[in-house]
Amino acid sequence: MNTWRSLLPVLEDRPLALCDGRSVVPEDLVAADRIVPDSVGEVYYLTYNPNHKWYGITLILQSWIEINEVLS
């Protein structure tokens, strides 16, 4: 699970883009090590695919919270 929330009361100049996970195929993901001082993990970077479905939110209020399912 991934969450996102604005730190400002109103955010208008930095839209949030979300890719529909149903439009991502395994070949679009590139694994990379995530190294922090106390642990090592793995993250995925998304490569370009014209079949991705993107959505954007241009006005974000601090009271909103975005919750996303993380692909496993």
mmCIF file of the N, C-alpha and C atoms, coordinates in Angstrom:
data_MODEL
# 
_entry.id   MODEL 
# 
loop_
_atom_site.group_PDB 
_atom_site.id 
_atom_site.type_symbol 
_atom_site.label_atom_id 
_atom_site.label_alt_id 
_atom_site.label_comp_id 
_atom_site.label_asym_id 
_atom_site.label_entity_id 
_atom_site.label_seq_id 
_atom_site.pdbx_PDB_ins_code 
_atom_site.Cartn_x 
_atom_site.Cartn_y 
_atom_site.Cartn_z 
_atom_site.occupancy 
_atom_site.B_iso_or_equiv 
_atom_site.pdbx_formal_charge 
_atom_site.auth_seq_id 
_atom_site.auth_comp_id 
_atom_site.auth_asym_id 
_atom_site.auth_atom_id 
_atom_site.pdbx_PDB_model_num 
ATOM 1   N N  . MET A 1 1  ? 0.848  -1.161 0.000   1.00 0.00 ? 1  MET A N  1 
ATOM 2   C CA . MET A 1 1  ? 0.000  0.000  0.000   1.00 0.00 ? 1  MET A CA 1 
ATOM 3   C C  . MET A 1 1  ? 0.895  1.225  0.000   1.00 0.00 ? 1  MET A C  1 
ATOM 4   N N  . ASN A 1 2  ? 0.530  2.202  -0.769  1.00 0.00 ? 2  ASN A N  1 
ATOM 5   C CA . ASN A 1 2  ? 1.268  3.435  -0.894  1.00 0.00 ? 2  ASN A CA 1 
ATOM 6   C C  . ASN A 1 2  ? 0.304  4.581  -0.611  1.00 0.00 ? 2  ASN A C  1 
ATOM 7   N N  . THR A 1 3  ? 0.719  5.583  0.166   1.00 0.00 ? 3  THR A N  1 
ATOM 8   C CA . THR A 1 3  ? -0.146 6.725  0.427   1.00 0.00 ? 3  THR A CA 1 
ATOM 9   C C  . THR A 1 3  ? 0.545  8.016  0.024   1.00 0.00 ? 3  THR A C  1 
ATOM 10  N N  . TRP A 1 4  ? -0.252 9.017  -0.310  1.00 0.00 ? 4  TRP A N  1 
ATOM 11  C CA . TRP A 1 4  ? 0.258  10.323 -0.706  1.00 0.00 ? 4  TRP A CA 1 
ATOM 12  C C  . TRP A 1 4  ? -0.676 11.377 -0.181  1.00 0.00 ? 4  TRP A C  1 
ATOM 13  N N  . ARG A 1 5  ? -0.104 12.456 0.364   1.00 0.00 ? 5  ARG A N  1 
ATOM 14  C CA . ARG A 1 5  ? -0.898 13.582 0.852   1.00 0.00 ? 5  ARG A CA 1 
ATOM 15  C C  . ARG A 1 5  ? -0.084 14.851 0.693   1.00 0.00 ? 5  ARG A C  1 
ATOM 16  N N  . SER A 1 6  ? -0.742 15.923 0.283   1.00 0.00 ? 6  SER A N  1 
ATOM 17  C CA . SER A 1 6  ? -0.079 17.214 0.119   1.00 0.00 ? 6  SER A CA 1 
ATOM 18  C C  . SER A 1 6  ? 0.324  17.782 1.474   1.00 0.00 ? 6  SER A C  1 
ATOM 19  N N  . LEU A 1 7  ? 1.473  18.443 1.521   1.00 0.00 ? 7  LEU A N  1 
ATOM 20  C CA . LEU A 1 7  ? 1.907  19.114 2.741   1.00 0.00 ? 7  LEU A CA 1 
ATOM 21  C C  . LEU A 1 7  ? 1.387  20.545 2.812   1.00 0.00 ? 7  LEU A C  1 
ATOM 22  N N  . LEU A 1 8  ? 0.843  21.041 1.694   1.00 0.00 ? 8  LEU A N  1 
ATOM 23  C CA . LEU A 1 8  ? 0.302  22.391 1.627   1.00 0.00 ? 8  LEU A CA 1 
ATOM 24  C C  . LEU A 1 8  ? -1.219 22.351 1.704   1.00 0.00 ? 8  LEU A C  1 
ATOM 25  N N  . PRO A 1 9  ? -1.854 23.423 2.210   1.00 0.00 ? 9  PRO A N  1 
ATOM 26  C CA . PRO A 1 9  ? -3.321 23.432 2.278   1.00 0.00 ? 9  PRO A CA 1 
ATOM 27  C C  . PRO A 1 9  ? -3.973 23.245 0.907   1.00 0.00 ? 9  PRO A C  1 
ATOM 28  N N  . VAL A 1 10 ? -3.453 23.928 -0.112  1.00 0.00 ? 10 VAL A N  1 
ATOM 29  C CA . VAL A 1 10 ? -3.952 23.786 -1.485  1.00 0.00 ? 10 VAL A CA 1 
ATOM 30  C C  . VAL A 1 10 ? -2.742 23.680 -2.398  1.00 0.00 ? 10 VAL A C  1 
ATOM 31  N N  . LEU A 1 11 ? -2.754 22.705 -3.274  1.00 0.00 ? 11 LEU A N  1 
ATOM 32  C CA . LEU A 1 11 ? -1.656 22.509 -4.215  1.00 0.00 ? 11 LEU A CA 1 
ATOM 33  C C  . LEU A 1 11 ? -2.233 22.595 -5.623  1.00 0.00 ? 11 LEU A C  1 
ATOM 34  N N  . GLU A 1 12 ? -1.832 23.642 -6.370  1.00 0.00 ? 12 GLU A N  1 
ATOM 35  C CA . GLU A 1 12 ? -2.375 23.855 -7.704  1.00 0.00 ? 12 GLU A CA 1 
ATOM 36  C C  . GLU A 1 12 ? -1.328 23.791 -8.807  1.00 0.00 ? 12 GLU A C  1 
ATOM 37  N N  . ASP A 1 13 ? -0.061 23.988 -8.484  1.00 0.00 ? 13 ASP A N  1 
ATOM 38  C CA . ASP A 1 13 ? 0.953  24.112 -9.530  1.00 0.00 ? 13 ASP A CA 1 
ATOM 39  C C  . ASP A 1 13 ? 1.797  22.854 -9.742  1.00 0.00 ? 13 ASP A C  1 
ATOM 40  N N  . ARG A 1 14 ? 1.486  21.774 -9.052  1.00 0.00 ? 14 ARG A N  1 
ATOM 41  C CA . ARG A 1 14 ? 2.210  20.515 -9.221  1.00 0.00 ? 14 ARG A CA 1 
ATOM 42  C C  . ARG A 1 14 ? 1.212  19.363 -9.258  1.00 0.00 ? 14 ARG A C  1 
ATOM 43  N N  . PRO A 1 15 ? 0.667  19.090 -10.441 1.00 0.00 ? 15 PRO A N  1 
ATOM 44  C CA . PRO A 1 15 ? -0.354 18.033 -10.529 1.00 0.00 ? 15 PRO A CA 1 
ATOM 45  C C  . PRO A 1 15 ? 0.210  16.659 -10.184 1.00 0.00 ? 15 PRO A C  1 
ATOM 46  N N  . LEU A 1 16 ? -0.660 15.818 -9.682  1.00 0.00 ? 16 LEU A N  1 
ATOM 47  C CA . LEU A 1 16 ? -0.310 14.450 -9.324  1.00 0.00 ? 16 LEU A CA 1 
ATOM 48  C C  . LEU A 1 16 ? -0.723 13.549 -10.482 1.00 0.00 ? 16 LEU A C  1 
ATOM 49  N N  . ALA A 1 17 ? 0.208  12.780 -11.018 1.00 0.00 ? 17 ALA A N  1 
ATOM 50  C CA . ALA A 1 17 ? -0.082 11.847 -12.110 1.00 0.00 ? 17 ALA A CA 1 
ATOM 51  C C  . ALA A 1 17 ? -0.101 10.427 -11.563 1.00 0.00 ? 17 ALA A C  1 
ATOM 52  N N  . LEU A 1 18 ? -1.107 9.672  -11.975 1.00 0.00 ? 18 LEU A N  1 
ATOM 53  C CA . LEU A 1 18 ? -1.261 8.288  -11.534 1.00 0.00 ? 18 LEU A CA 1 
ATOM 54  C C  . LEU A 1 18 ? -1.393 7.389  -12.752 1.00 0.00 ? 18 LEU A C  1 
ATOM 55  N N  . CYS A 1 19 ? -0.619 6.317  -12.770 1.00 0.00 ? 19 CYS A N  1 
ATOM 56  C CA . CYS A 1 19 ? -0.709 5.336  -13.850 1.00 0.00 ? 19 CYS A CA 1 
ATOM 57  C C  . CYS A 1 19 ? -1.603 4.197  -13.389 1.00 0.00 ? 19 CYS A C  1 
ATOM 58  N N  . ASP A 1 20 ? -2.560 3.836  -14.227 1.00 0.00 ? 20 ASP A N  1 
ATOM 59  C CA . ASP A 1 20 ? -3.456 2.723  -13.926 1.00 0.00 ? 20 ASP A CA 1 
ATOM 60  C C  . ASP A 1 20 ? -2.653 1.426  -13.971 1.00 0.00 ? 20 ASP A C  1 
ATOM 61  N N  . GLY A 1 21 ? -2.534 0.754  -12.837 1.00 0.00 ? 21 GLY A N  1 
ATOM 62  C CA . GLY A 1 21 ? -1.741 -0.470 -12.743 1.00 0.00 ? 21 GLY A CA 1 
ATOM 63  C C  . GLY A 1 21 ? -2.212 -1.573 -13.665 1.00 0.00 ? 21 GLY A C  1 
ATOM 64  N N  . ARG A 1 22 ? -3.477 -1.529 -14.061 1.00 0.00 ? 22 ARG A N  1 
ATOM 65  C CA . ARG A 1 22 ? -3.998 -2.546 -14.977 1.00 0.00 ? 22 ARG A CA 1 
ATOM 66  C C  . ARG A 1 22 ? -3.433 -2.388 -16.376 1.00 0.00 ? 22 ARG A C  1 
ATOM 67  N N  . SER A 1 23 ? -2.830 -1.221 -16.674 1.00 0.00 ? 23 SER A N  1 
ATOM 68  C CA . SER A 1 23 ? -2.245 -1.006 -18.000 1.00 0.00 ? 23 SER A CA 1 
ATOM 69  C C  . SER A 1 23 ? -0.746 -1.293 -18.028 1.00 0.00 ? 23 SER A C  1 
ATOM 70  N N  . VAL A 1 24 ? -0.180 -1.726 -16.892 1.00 0.00 ? 24 VAL A N  1 
ATOM 71  C CA . VAL A 1 24 ? 1.253  -2.029 -16.784 1.00 0.00 ? 24 VAL A CA 1 
ATOM 72  C C  . VAL A 1 24 ? 1.461  -3.533 -16.917 1.00 0.00 ? 24 VAL A C  1 
ATOM 73  N N  . VAL A 1 25 ? 2.403  -3.904 -17.783 1.00 0.00 ? 25 VAL A N  1 
ATOM 74  C CA . VAL A 1 25 ? 2.775  -5.313 -17.925 1.00 0.00 ? 25 VAL A CA 1 
ATOM 75  C C  . VAL A 1 25 ? 4.137  -5.516 -17.269 1.00 0.00 ? 25 VAL A C  1 
ATOM 76  N N  . PRO A 1 26 ? 4.461  -6.736 -16.831 1.00 0.00 ? 26 PRO A N  1 
ATOM 77  C CA . PRO A 1 26 ? 5.732  -6.970 -16.124 1.00 0.00 ? 26 PRO A CA 1 
ATOM 78  C C  . PRO A 1 26 ? 6.967  -6.467 -16.878 1.00 0.00 ? 26 PRO A C  1 
ATOM 79  N N  . GLU A 1 27 ? 6.940  -6.489 -18.180 1.00 0.00 ? 27 GLU A N  1 
ATOM 80  C CA . GLU A 1 27 ? 8.102  -6.043 -18.972 1.00 0.00 ? 27 GLU A CA 1 
ATOM 81  C C  . GLU A 1 27 ? 8.332  -4.531 -18.855 1.00 0.00 ? 27 GLU A C  1 
ATOM 82  N N  . ASP A 1 28 ? 7.349  -3.788 -18.355 1.00 0.00 ? 28 ASP A N  1 
ATOM 83  C CA . ASP A 1 28 ? 7.484  -2.336 -18.190 1.00 0.00 ? 28 ASP A CA 1 
ATOM 84  C C  . ASP A 1 28 ? 8.255  -1.962 -16.935 1.00 0.00 ? 28 ASP A C  1 
ATOM 85  N N  . LEU A 1 29 ? 8.507  -2.924 -16.051 1.00 0.00 ? 29 LEU A N  1 
ATOM 86  C CA . LEU A 1 29 ? 9.131  -2.651 -14.765 1.00 0.00 ? 29 LEU A CA 1 
ATOM 87  C C  . LEU A 1 29 ? 10.605 -3.031 -14.756 1.00 0.00 ? 29 LEU A C  1 
ATOM 88  N N  . VAL A 1 30 ? 11.422 -2.144 -14.202 1.00 0.00 ? 30 VAL A N  1 
ATOM 89  C CA . VAL A 1 30 ? 12.860 -2.389 -14.075 1.00 0.00 ? 30 VAL A CA 1 
ATOM 90  C C  . VAL A 1 30 ? 13.202 -2.379 -12.593 1.00 0.00 ? 30 VAL A C  1 
ATOM 91  N N  . ALA A 1 31 ? 13.709 -3.494 -12.088 1.00 0.00 ? 31 ALA A N  1 
ATOM 92  C CA . ALA A 1 31 ? 14.062 -3.600 -10.670 1.00 0.00 ? 31 ALA A CA 1 
ATOM 93  C C  . ALA A 1 31 ? 15.338 -2.827 -10.378 1.00 0.00 ? 31 ALA A C  1 
ATOM 94  N N  . ALA A 1 32 ? 15.367 -2.188 -9.202  1.00 0.00 ? 32 ALA A N  1 
ATOM 95  C CA . ALA A 1 32 ? 16.557 -1.452 -8.765  1.00 0.00 ? 32 ALA A CA 1 
ATOM 96  C C  . ALA A 1 32 ? 16.691 -1.608 -7.257  1.00 0.00 ? 32 ALA A C  1 
ATOM 97  N N  . ASP A 1 33 ? 17.923 -1.604 -6.773  1.00 0.00 ? 33 ASP A N  1 
ATOM 98  C CA . ASP A 1 33 ? 18.162 -1.684 -5.336  1.00 0.00 ? 33 ASP A CA 1 
ATOM 99  C C  . ASP A 1 33 ? 17.816 -0.351 -4.692  1.00 0.00 ? 33 ASP A C  1 
ATOM 100 N N  . ARG A 1 34 ? 17.195 -0.413 -3.537  1.00 0.00 ? 34 ARG A N  1 
ATOM 101 C CA . ARG A 1 34 ? 16.931 0.772  -2.723  1.00 0.00 ? 34 ARG A CA 1 
ATOM 102 C C  . ARG A 1 34 ? 17.776 0.615  -1.474  1.00 0.00 ? 34 ARG A C  1 
ATOM 103 N N  . ILE A 1 35 ? 18.831 1.413  -1.398  1.00 0.00 ? 35 ILE A N  1 
ATOM 104 C CA . ILE A 1 35 ? 19.791 1.294  -0.299  1.00 0.00 ? 35 ILE A CA 1 
ATOM 105 C C  . ILE A 1 35 ? 19.654 2.514  0.610   1.00 0.00 ? 35 ILE A C  1 
ATOM 106 N N  . VAL A 1 36 ? 19.342 2.264  1.857   1.00 0.00 ? 36 VAL A N  1 
ATOM 107 C CA . VAL A 1 36 ? 19.267 3.306  2.878   1.00 0.00 ? 36 VAL A CA 1 
ATOM 108 C C  . VAL A 1 36 ? 20.186 2.888  4.022   1.00 0.00 ? 36 VAL A C  1 
ATOM 109 N N  . PRO A 1 37 ? 20.513 3.795  4.938   1.00 0.00 ? 37 PRO A N  1 
ATOM 110 C CA . PRO A 1 37 ? 21.502 3.449  5.965   1.00 0.00 ? 37 PRO A CA 1 
ATOM 111 C C  . PRO A 1 37 ? 21.228 2.164  6.742   1.00 0.00 ? 37 PRO A C  1 
ATOM 112 N N  . ASP A 1 38 ? 19.963 1.834  7.013   1.00 0.00 ? 38 ASP A N  1 
ATOM 113 C CA . ASP A 1 38 ? 19.714 0.679  7.866   1.00 0.00 ? 38 ASP A CA 1 
ATOM 114 C C  . ASP A 1 38 ? 19.101 -0.524 7.146   1.00 0.00 ? 38 ASP A C  1 
ATOM 115 N N  . SER A 1 39 ? 18.933 -0.457 5.832   1.00 0.00 ? 39 SER A N  1 
ATOM 116 C CA . SER A 1 39 ? 18.371 -1.610 5.120   1.00 0.00 ? 39 SER A CA 1 
ATOM 117 C C  . SER A 1 39 ? 18.603 -1.507 3.617   1.00 0.00 ? 39 SER A C  1 
ATOM 118 N N  . VAL A 1 40 ? 18.409 -2.628 2.963   1.00 0.00 ? 40 VAL A N  1 
ATOM 119 C CA . VAL A 1 40 ? 18.467 -2.690 1.508   1.00 0.00 ? 40 VAL A CA 1 
ATOM 120 C C  . VAL A 1 40 ? 17.165 -3.325 1.045   1.00 0.00 ? 40 VAL A C  1 
ATOM 121 N N  . GLY A 1 41 ? 16.542 -2.713 0.070   1.00 0.00 ? 41 GLY A N  1 
ATOM 122 C CA . GLY A 1 41 ? 15.285 -3.232 -0.463  1.00 0.00 ? 41 GLY A CA 1 
ATOM 123 C C  . GLY A 1 41 ? 15.291 -3.158 -1.977  1.00 0.00 ? 41 GLY A C  1 
ATOM 124 N N  . GLU A 1 42 ? 14.135 -3.326 -2.546  1.00 0.00 ? 42 GLU A N  1 
ATOM 125 C CA . GLU A 1 42 ? 14.007 -3.282 -3.994  1.00 0.00 ? 42 GLU A CA 1 
ATOM 126 C C  . GLU A 1 42 ? 12.830 -2.409 -4.376  1.00 0.00 ? 42 GLU A C  1 
ATOM 127 N N  . VAL A 1 43 ? 13.017 -1.579 -5.396  1.00 0.00 ? 43 VAL A N  1 
ATOM 128 C CA . VAL A 1 43 ? 11.951 -0.759 -5.964  1.00 0.00 ? 43 VAL A CA 1 
ATOM 129 C C  . VAL A 1 43 ? 11.897 -1.034 -7.457  1.00 0.00 ? 43 VAL A C  1 
ATOM 130 N N  . TYR A 1 44 ? 10.851 -0.591 -8.090  1.00 0.00 ? 44 TYR A N  1 
ATOM 131 C CA . TYR A 1 44 ? 10.709 -0.761 -9.537  1.00 0.00 ? 44 TYR A CA 1 
ATOM 132 C C  . TYR A 1 44 ? 10.530 0.588  -10.205 1.00 0.00 ? 44 TYR A C  1 
ATOM 133 N N  . TYR A 1 45 ? 11.210 0.768  -11.312 1.00 0.00 ? 45 TYR A N  1 
ATOM 134 C CA . TYR A 1 45 ? 11.033 1.944  -12.147 1.00 0.00 ? 45 TYR A CA 1 
ATOM 135 C C  . TYR A 1 45 ? 10.172 1.543  -13.331 1.00 0.00 ? 45 TYR A C  1 
ATOM 136 N N  . LEU A 1 46 ? 9.332  2.457  -13.764 1.00 0.00 ? 46 LEU A N  1 
ATOM 137 C CA . LEU A 1 46 ? 8.421  2.200  -14.863 1.00 0.00 ? 46 LEU A CA 1 
ATOM 138 C C  . LEU A 1 46 ? 9.013  2.733  -16.155 1.00 0.00 ? 46 LEU A C  1 
ATOM 139 N N  . THR A 1 47 ? 9.094  1.891  -17.182 1.00 0.00 ? 47 THR A N  1 
ATOM 140 C CA . THR A 1 47 ? 9.568  2.333  -18.489 1.00 0.00 ? 47 THR A CA 1 
ATOM 141 C C  . THR A 1 47 ? 8.384  2.806  -19.319 1.00 0.00 ? 47 THR A C  1 
ATOM 142 N N  . TYR A 1 48 ? 8.679  3.536  -20.373 1.00 0.00 ? 48 TYR A N  1 
ATOM 143 C CA . TYR A 1 48 ? 7.621  4.067  -21.230 1.00 0.00 ? 48 TYR A CA 1 
ATOM 144 C C  . TYR A 1 48 ? 6.916  2.954  -21.995 1.00 0.00 ? 48 TYR A C  1 
ATOM 145 N N  . ASN A 1 49 ? 5.614  3.054  -22.030 1.00 0.00 ? 49 ASN A N  1 
ATOM 146 C CA . ASN A 1 49 ? 4.797  2.167  -22.840 1.00 0.00 ? 49 ASN A CA 1 
ATOM 147 C C  . ASN A 1 49 ? 3.582  2.983  -23.287 1.00 0.00 ? 49 ASN A C  1 
ATOM 148 N N  . PRO A 1 50 ? 3.349  3.113  -24.581 1.00 0.00 ? 50 PRO A N  1 
ATOM 149 C CA . PRO A 1 50 ? 2.222  3.930  -25.046 1.00 0.00 ? 50 PRO A CA 1 
ATOM 150 C C  . PRO A 1 50 ? 0.863  3.365  -24.620 1.00 0.00 ? 50 PRO A C  1 
ATOM 151 N N  . ASN A 1 51 ? 0.834  2.135  -24.121 1.00 0.00 ? 51 ASN A N  1 
ATOM 152 C CA . ASN A 1 51 ? -0.418 1.536  -23.671 1.00 0.00 ? 51 ASN A CA 1 
ATOM 153 C C  . ASN A 1 51 ? -0.779 1.889  -22.231 1.00 0.00 ? 51 ASN A C  1 
ATOM 154 N N  . HIS A 1 52 ? 0.132  2.582  -21.518 1.00 0.00 ? 52 HIS A N  1 
ATOM 155 C CA . HIS A 1 52 ? -0.188 2.991  -20.153 1.00 0.00 ? 52 HIS A CA 1 
ATOM 156 C C  . HIS A 1 52 ? -1.349 3.966  -20.162 1.00 0.00 ? 52 HIS A C  1 
ATOM 157 N N  . LYS A 1 53 ? -2.212 3.841  -19.175 1.00 0.00 ? 53 LYS A N  1 
ATOM 158 C CA . LYS A 1 53 ? -3.337 4.762  -18.985 1.00 0.00 ? 53 LYS A CA 1 
ATOM 159 C C  . LYS A 1 53 ? -2.999 5.668  -17.806 1.00 0.00 ? 53 LYS A C  1 
ATOM 160 N N  . TRP A 1 54 ? -2.934 6.970  -18.075 1.00 0.00 ? 54 TRP A N  1 
ATOM 161 C CA . TRP A 1 54 ? -2.556 7.934  -17.055 1.00 0.00 ? 54 TRP A CA 1 
ATOM 162 C C  . TRP A 1 54 ? -3.737 8.813  -16.665 1.00 0.00 ? 54 TRP A C  1 
ATOM 163 N N  . TYR A 1 55 ? -3.761 9.206  -15.403 1.00 0.00 ? 55 TYR A N  1 
ATOM 164 C CA . TYR A 1 55 ? -4.774 10.105 -14.878 1.00 0.00 ? 55 TYR A CA 1 
ATOM 165 C C  . TYR A 1 55 ? -4.063 11.203 -14.098 1.00 0.00 ? 55 TYR A C  1 
ATOM 166 N N  . GLY A 1 56 ? -4.615 12.386 -14.099 1.00 0.00 ? 56 GLY A N  1 
ATOM 167 C CA . GLY A 1 56 ? -3.998 13.494 -13.388 1.00 0.00 ? 56 GLY A CA 1 
ATOM 168 C C  . GLY A 1 56 ? -4.988 14.243 -12.525 1.00 0.00 ? 56 GLY A C  1 
ATOM 169 N N  . ILE A 1 57 ? -4.493 14.755 -11.422 1.00 0.00 ? 57 ILE A N  1 
ATOM 170 C CA . ILE A 1 57 ? -5.283 15.590 -10.530 1.00 0.00 ? 57 ILE A CA 1 
ATOM 171 C C  . ILE A 1 57 ? -4.565 16.933 -10.466 1.00 0.00 ? 57 ILE A C  1 
ATOM 172 N N  . THR A 1 58 ? -5.250 18.009 -10.872 1.00 0.00 ? 58 THR A N  1 
ATOM 173 C CA . THR A 1 58 ? -4.590 19.313 -10.951 1.00 0.00 ? 58 THR A CA 1 
ATOM 174 C C  . THR A 1 58 ? -4.819 20.197 -9.734  1.00 0.00 ? 58 THR A C  1 
ATOM 175 N N  . LEU A 1 59 ? -5.883 19.962 -8.979  1.00 0.00 ? 59 LEU A N  1 
ATOM 176 C CA . LEU A 1 59 ? -6.141 20.723 -7.759  1.00 0.00 ? 59 LEU A CA 1 
ATOM 177 C C  . LEU A 1 59 ? -6.209 19.725 -6.608  1.00 0.00 ? 59 LEU A C  1 
ATOM 178 N N  . ILE A 1 60 ? -5.306 19.873 -5.661  1.00 0.00 ? 60 ILE A N  1 
ATOM 179 C CA . ILE A 1 60 ? -5.209 18.922 -4.561  1.00 0.00 ? 60 ILE A CA 1 
ATOM 180 C C  . ILE A 1 60 ? -5.373 19.680 -3.246  1.00 0.00 ? 60 ILE A C  1 
ATOM 181 N N  . LEU A 1 61 ? -6.267 19.207 -2.405  1.00 0.00 ? 61 LEU A N  1 
ATOM 182 C CA . LEU A 1 61 ? -6.474 19.797 -1.086  1.00 0.00 ? 61 LEU A CA 1 
ATOM 183 C C  . LEU A 1 61 ? -5.775 18.938 -0.040  1.00 0.00 ? 61 LEU A C  1 
ATOM 184 N N  . GLN A 1 62 ? -5.253 19.581 0.999   1.00 0.00 ? 62 GLN A N  1 
ATOM 185 C CA . GLN A 1 62 ? -4.509 18.860 2.032   1.00 0.00 ? 62 GLN A CA 1 
ATOM 186 C C  . GLN A 1 62 ? -5.368 17.803 2.724   1.00 0.00 ? 62 GLN A C  1 
ATOM 187 N N  . SER A 1 63 ? -6.675 18.011 2.762   1.00 0.00 ? 63 SER A N  1 
ATOM 188 C CA . SER A 1 63 ? -7.552 17.058 3.439   1.00 0.00 ? 63 SER A CA 1 
ATOM 189 C C  . SER A 1 63 ? -7.720 15.769 2.641   1.00 0.00 ? 63 SER A C  1 
ATOM 190 N N  . TRP A 1 64 ? -7.307 15.761 1.368   1.00 0.00 ? 64 TRP A N  1 
ATOM 191 C CA . TRP A 1 64 ? -7.394 14.548 0.542   1.00 0.00 ? 64 TRP A CA 1 
ATOM 192 C C  . TRP A 1 64 ? -6.188 13.664 0.799   1.00 0.00 ? 64 TRP A C  1 
ATOM 193 N N  . ILE A 1 65 ? -6.381 12.389 0.689   1.00 0.00 ? 65 ILE A N  1 
ATOM 194 C CA . ILE A 1 65 ? -5.267 11.440 0.771   1.00 0.00 ? 65 ILE A CA 1 
ATOM 195 C C  . ILE A 1 65 ? -5.441 10.420 -0.355  1.00 0.00 ? 65 ILE A C  1 
ATOM 196 N N  . GLU A 1 66 ? -4.366 10.117 -1.023  1.00 0.00 ? 66 GLU A N  1 
ATOM 197 C CA . GLU A 1 66 ? -4.375 9.162  -2.137  1.00 0.00 ? 66 GLU A CA 1 
ATOM 198 C C  . GLU A 1 66 ? -3.811 7.846  -1.613  1.00 0.00 ? 66 GLU A C  1 
ATOM 199 N N  . ILE A 1 67 ? -4.537 6.770  -1.795  1.00 0.00 ? 67 ILE A N  1 
ATOM 200 C CA . ILE A 1 67 ? -4.092 5.448  -1.377  1.00 0.00 ? 67 ILE A CA 1 
ATOM 201 C C  . ILE A 1 67 ? -4.047 4.559  -2.599  1.00 0.00 ? 67 ILE A C  1 
ATOM 202 N N  . ASN A 1 68 ? -2.910 3.936  -2.833  1.00 0.00 ? 68 ASN A N  1 
ATOM 203 C CA . ASN A 1 68 ? -2.714 3.102  -4.014  1.00 0.00 ? 68 ASN A CA 1 
ATOM 204 C C  . ASN A 1 68 ? -2.259 1.709  -3.609  1.00 0.00 ? 68 ASN A C  1 
ATOM 205 N N  . GLU A 1 69 ? -2.730 0.736  -4.336  1.00 0.00 ? 69 GLU A N  1 
ATOM 206 C CA . GLU A 1 69 ? -2.242 -0.631 -4.150  1.00 0.00 ? 69 GLU A CA 1 
ATOM 207 C C  . GLU A 1 69 ? -0.910 -0.740 -4.870  1.00 0.00 ? 69 GLU A C  1 
ATOM 208 N N  . VAL A 1 70 ? 0.054  -1.342 -4.234  1.00 0.00 ? 70 VAL A N  1 
ATOM 209 C CA . VAL A 1 70 ? 1.380  -1.512 -4.812  1.00 0.00 ? 70 VAL A CA 1 
ATOM 210 C C  . VAL A 1 70 ? 1.432  -2.864 -5.516  1.00 0.00 ? 70 VAL A C  1 
ATOM 211 N N  . LEU A 1 71 ? 1.942  -2.852 -6.747  1.00 0.00 ? 71 LEU A N  1 
ATOM 212 C CA . LEU A 1 71 ? 2.084  -4.113 -7.483  1.00 0.00 ? 71 LEU A CA 1 
ATOM 213 C C  . LEU A 1 71 ? 3.116  -4.994 -6.804  1.00 0.00 ? 71 LEU A C  1 
ATOM 214 N N  . SER A 1 72 ? 2.832  -6.255 -6.701  1.00 0.00 ? 72 SER A N  1 
ATOM 215 C CA . SER A 1 72 ? 3.817  -7.158 -6.091  1.00 0.00 ? 72 SER A CA 1 
ATOM 216 C C  . SER A 1 72 ? 4.370  -8.104 -7.121  1.00 0.00 ? 72 SER A C  1 
# 
